[in-house]
Structures are given as structure tokens and as C-alpha cells.
């Protein structure tokens, strides 16, 4: 499993679902569908998403030094 970070590629809004999907080894679209279905249930899903957006670090870019 990889580290829990928000990737620079493949993100839609904040990259939280893409980061969680990469961490657990599933498709980002599957994770987005799970989040969308979970929003139909009562609970603090949006607050958790925003908290993860703020707390998860961005993936470090692999830039080449010229």
C-alpha cells in the first residue's frame, strides 16, 4: 500500500477520493461511487471530506533538476 496523500494527477475536486483509492488499491471511480452512495446515508460525509482535503498532504512532485 502506498502512503495516504492527495495525488497531483487524477484528482477531481480535492483529490481525496483518488488518494484513498490509491491507498486501498481500488479504482478512483469506484471510490467516488462509494462516496456518492454514502452521501445518501445520514452522517458527516462532507465534513470528513473537507477535513481530509485540508489535512492530507499533496503528493510530492517528481521534478527533474536541470
Secondary structure, DSSP 8 states (H G I E B T S, - for coil): -----B-SSS-SSSSHHHHHHHHHTS-HHHHHHHHHHHTTSSS-HHHHHHHHHHHS-B--------
